Amino acid sequence: MKKKWLQVVTVIRHSPSGVIVKTEDGSVYRADYVIVSVSIGVLQSKLIDFQPDLPMWKVLALYQFDMAIYTKIFLKFPSRFWPTGNGTQFFLYAHERRGYYTYWQQFEHEYPGSNVLMVTVTDDESRRVEQQPDSETKAEIMQVLKNMFGKNIPEATDILVPKWWSNKFYRGTYSNWPVGVDRFEHDQLRAPVGKIYFTGEHTSAPYTGFLHGAYLSGIDSANQMIGCVKKGMCKVQVMPKGT
C-alpha cells in the first residue's frame, strides 16, 4: 500500500475484525491494525473520533498526563549589541511577573555574525503569546531588551514565534509526567486497545518528552504489534499500582 501524506485523520473505527480510518477529505482506509502516534494533547482534544469510544481505563490514563508548552522565540537584528565570549551565552531577565521573557540565549559562538537572540517562555506565558499578534510580542520583547541594554539598541528585523499549543496537530510541545503519577498509569497510557497501538514520546518511560523517546517508542510499538500478529503475543505487561 502506498504511503499517504498530509491526510488529516478524523475517525478511527475499530473492532476485533480490524480498523477503518477516515480522513478529512472523505477517504477511507481499511487495515488489520493501526498505530496512532499523535500527541497526548491531540488525543485529549478529541481531534480523532474513536468509534467505539476508548475504554475508561485508557481515558483515565490519558488525562493523568498533560502537555507542556515550551516556546522558543527567535529574533534577528541588523547588528549585535549584547556581550559575547565566555560566560555570556545565556542571560536572565527578572520581572515581577513570573516567566515574562526570562531566559535568553545568544548564538555568536555557534553562528558568528548571525545576530540572533532566542528567548524562552513556557506554559501560561506561552499561551498568552500565542494568542496575540507577533507584532505585539515583538514590541514587548524590545522593551525588555531596552530595559537590559539601553534605549539605543537596533530594532529587530524579524521574529519567529512557534505556536505549538494553538496548532491542532500538536496542542503543546511535549508531554509531562506529573509528580504522583506512577508506572501503572504510564503502562496503561501506552497499552493497545484491541487492534489500535499507541506510540510517541509520551509512551517512552525512560525518555518521556524527548525526540529519541519518540523514535525508540516507535520501534517498541512496531515490535509489539508484530509480536501480536506473528506470534500471538498480544498481552501487554502492566506494572502493579504504586510502582
C-alpha positions as CSV (number, residue, x, y, z in Angstrom):
1,M,0.0,0.0,0.0
2,K,1.3,3.5,-0.9
3,K,2.1,6.0,1.8
4,K,-0.5,8.7,2.2
5,W,0.9,12.1,3.3
6,L,-0.9,15.2,4.5
7,Q,-4.1,13.3,5.4
8,V,-6.0,14.5,8.5
9,V,-7.4,11.6,10.3
10,T,-10.9,12.3,11.8
11,V,-12.3,8.8,12.7
12,I,-10.8,5.5,13.7
13,R,-13.4,2.8,13.9
14,H,-12.1,-0.4,15.5
15,S,-13.4,-3.9,16.1
16,P,-12.0,-7.4,16.5
17,S,-12.0,-7.8,12.8
18,G,-9.8,-4.7,12.0
19,V,-9.8,-1.0,11.8
20,I,-11.3,1.6,9.5
21,V,-9.6,5.0,9.2
22,K,-11.5,8.0,7.8
23,T,-9.8,11.3,6.8
24,E,-10.9,14.9,6.5
25,D,-11.1,14.7,2.7
26,G,-13.6,11.8,2.9
27,S,-11.1,9.0,2.1
28,V,-11.5,5.6,3.9
29,Y,-8.7,3.2,4.7
30,R,-9.0,-0.3,6.0
31,A,-6.4,-2.3,7.9
32,D,-5.9,-5.2,10.3
33,Y,-4.1,-2.9,12.8
34,V,-3.2,0.7,13.2
35,I,-0.5,2.6,15.2
36,V,-1.5,6.0,16.5
37,S,1.4,8.4,17.0
38,V,-0.3,11.7,17.8
39,S,0.5,13.6,20.9
40,I,-1.3,13.4,24.2
41,G,-2.6,16.9,23.5
42,V,-4.2,15.8,20.3
43,L,-5.7,12.7,22.0
44,Q,-7.2,14.9,24.7
45,S,-8.5,17.4,22.2
46,K,-10.6,14.6,20.5
47,L,-9.5,15.6,17.1
48,I,-9.8,11.9,16.3
49,D,-13.1,10.3,17.0
50,F,-12.6,6.7,18.2
51,Q,-15.6,4.5,17.4
52,P,-16.5,2.9,19.8
53,D,-15.0,5.3,22.4
54,L,-11.8,4.3,24.1
55,P,-12.3,2.3,27.3
56,M,-12.5,4.2,30.5
57,W,-9.2,2.9,31.8
58,K,-7.5,4.3,28.7
59,V,-9.2,7.7,29.0
60,L,-8.3,8.0,32.7
61,A,-4.7,7.2,31.9
62,L,-4.6,9.9,29.1
63,Y,-5.8,12.6,31.5
64,Q,-3.3,11.7,34.2
65,F,-0.7,13.2,31.9
66,D,-0.5,16.6,30.2
67,M,1.3,18.6,27.5
68,A,3.9,21.1,28.5
69,I,4.3,24.3,26.4
70,Y,7.8,25.5,25.8
71,T,8.2,28.3,23.3
72,K,11.5,29.4,21.8
73,I,11.1,32.8,20.2
74,F,13.9,33.9,17.8
75,L,14.7,37.5,16.9
76,K,17.0,38.7,14.1
77,F,18.9,42.0,14.4
78,P,20.9,44.1,11.9
79,S,23.8,44.2,14.4
80,R,24.9,42.7,17.7
81,F,24.5,44.8,20.9
82,W,24.9,42.1,23.6
83,P,28.2,40.8,25.0
84,T,29.9,37.7,23.7
85,G,32.7,35.5,24.9
86,N,33.0,33.0,27.8
87,G,30.1,33.1,30.2
88,T,27.8,35.2,28.0
89,Q,25.9,32.5,26.1
90,F,22.9,32.7,28.5
91,F,21.4,35.6,30.4
92,L,18.3,36.2,32.6
93,Y,15.8,38.9,32.9
94,A,14.0,39.5,36.2
95,H,10.4,40.7,36.1
96,E,7.6,41.0,38.7
97,R,5.5,38.6,36.5
98,R,6.8,35.1,36.6
99,G,8.2,33.8,33.3
100,Y,8.0,37.1,31.4
101,Y,10.7,36.7,28.8
102,T,13.1,35.4,31.4
103,Y,15.5,33.0,29.7
104,W,17.8,34.3,26.9
105,Q,20.4,32.8,24.7
106,Q,22.7,34.2,22.0
107,F,24.4,32.2,19.2
108,E,27.5,34.1,18.3
109,H,29.8,31.2,19.2
110,E,27.9,28.6,17.1
111,Y,26.9,31.0,14.3
112,P,29.2,34.1,14.2
113,G,27.5,37.1,12.7
114,S,24.0,35.7,12.8
115,N,22.9,38.4,15.2
116,V,20.1,36.2,16.5
117,L,18.7,36.1,20.1
118,M,16.4,33.5,21.5
119,V,14.1,34.0,24.4
120,T,12.0,31.2,26.0
121,V,8.6,31.4,27.6
122,T,6.5,28.5,29.0
123,D,3.0,27.4,30.0
124,D,0.7,30.4,30.7
125,E,3.1,32.9,29.1
126,S,3.3,30.7,26.0
127,R,-0.5,30.6,25.7
128,R,-0.7,34.3,26.1
129,V,2.0,35.0,23.5
130,E,0.4,32.6,21.0
131,Q,-2.9,34.4,21.2
132,Q,-1.6,37.8,20.4
133,P,-0.1,39.2,17.1
134,D,3.6,38.7,16.6
135,S,4.0,42.5,16.3
136,E,2.8,42.8,19.9
137,T,5.1,40.1,21.1
138,K,8.0,41.8,19.3
139,A,7.1,45.2,21.0
140,E,7.1,43.5,24.4
141,I,10.4,41.8,23.8
142,M,12.0,45.0,22.5
143,Q,11.0,46.8,25.7
144,V,12.6,44.0,27.8
145,L,15.8,44.3,25.8
146,K,15.9,48.1,26.2
147,N,15.5,47.6,29.9
148,M,18.6,45.3,29.8
149,F,20.8,47.0,27.2
150,G,19.6,50.6,27.0
151,K,17.3,52.5,24.7
152,N,19.6,52.9,21.7
153,I,19.6,49.2,20.6
154,P,18.5,48.5,17.0
155,E,15.1,47.2,16.2
156,A,14.6,43.5,15.4
157,T,14.1,42.9,11.7
158,D,12.5,39.5,12.0
159,I,10.7,37.4,14.7
160,L,9.7,33.8,14.7
161,V,7.1,32.7,17.3
162,P,6.4,28.9,17.1
163,K,2.8,28.2,18.1
164,W,2.7,24.6,19.4
165,W,-0.2,25.0,21.7
166,S,-2.7,26.5,19.2
167,N,-1.7,24.1,16.4
168,K,-4.4,21.4,16.4
169,F,-1.9,18.8,15.3
170,Y,0.3,19.3,18.4
171,R,-1.6,21.0,21.2
172,G,1.6,21.5,23.1
173,T,5.4,21.0,22.9
174,Y,6.0,17.7,24.7
175,S,4.3,15.5,27.3
176,N,4.7,16.0,31.0
177,W,4.8,13.1,33.5
178,P,3.4,14.8,36.6
179,V,4.6,14.1,40.2
180,G,2.5,11.4,41.8
181,V,1.6,9.6,38.6
182,D,3.3,6.2,38.6
183,R,4.3,3.5,36.2
184,F,0.9,1.8,36.4
185,E,-0.8,4.8,34.7
186,H,2.0,5.1,32.1
187,D,1.7,1.4,31.2
188,Q,-2.0,2.0,30.6
189,L,-1.2,5.1,28.6
190,R,1.0,3.1,26.1
191,A,-1.1,-0.1,26.1
192,P,-3.0,-1.0,22.9
193,V,-6.8,-1.0,22.7
194,G,-7.8,-4.0,20.7
195,K,-6.1,-3.5,17.3
196,I,-5.1,0.1,18.0
197,Y,-1.5,0.6,19.1
198,F,-0.2,3.8,20.6
199,T,3.3,5.3,20.3
200,G,5.1,8.6,20.6
201,E,7.5,10.2,23.1
202,H,4.7,10.1,25.8
203,T,4.8,6.3,25.7
204,S,8.5,6.1,26.3
205,A,9.0,5.5,30.1
206,P,12.8,6.4,30.2
207,Y,12.7,9.2,27.6
208,T,9.4,10.9,28.0
209,G,9.4,14.4,26.4
210,F,12.5,13.7,24.2
211,L,12.9,13.2,20.5
212,H,14.8,9.9,20.9
213,G,11.9,8.8,23.1
214,A,9.6,9.2,20.1
215,Y,12.0,7.3,17.9
216,L,12.5,4.4,20.3
217,S,8.9,4.1,21.2
218,G,8.0,3.8,17.5
219,I,10.3,0.8,17.3
220,D,8.9,-0.7,20.5
221,S,5.3,-0.3,19.4
222,A,6.0,-1.8,15.9
223,N,7.7,-4.8,17.5
224,Q,4.9,-5.2,19.9
225,M,2.4,-5.2,17.1
226,I,4.5,-7.6,15.0
227,G,4.7,-9.9,18.0
228,C,1.0,-9.9,18.3
229,V,0.4,-10.6,14.6
230,K,3.1,-13.2,14.0
231,K,3.4,-14.9,17.4
232,G,0.0,-14.2,19.1
233,M,1.8,-12.4,21.9
234,C,-0.8,-9.7,22.3
235,K,-0.9,-9.3,26.1
236,V,0.8,-6.2,27.4
237,Q,2.5,-6.2,30.8
238,V,1.2,-3.5,33.2
239,M,3.2,-2.8,36.3
240,P,1.3,-3.1,39.6
241,K,-0.2,0.1,41.0
242,G,2.2,2.1,43.1
243,T,5.4,1.1,41.1
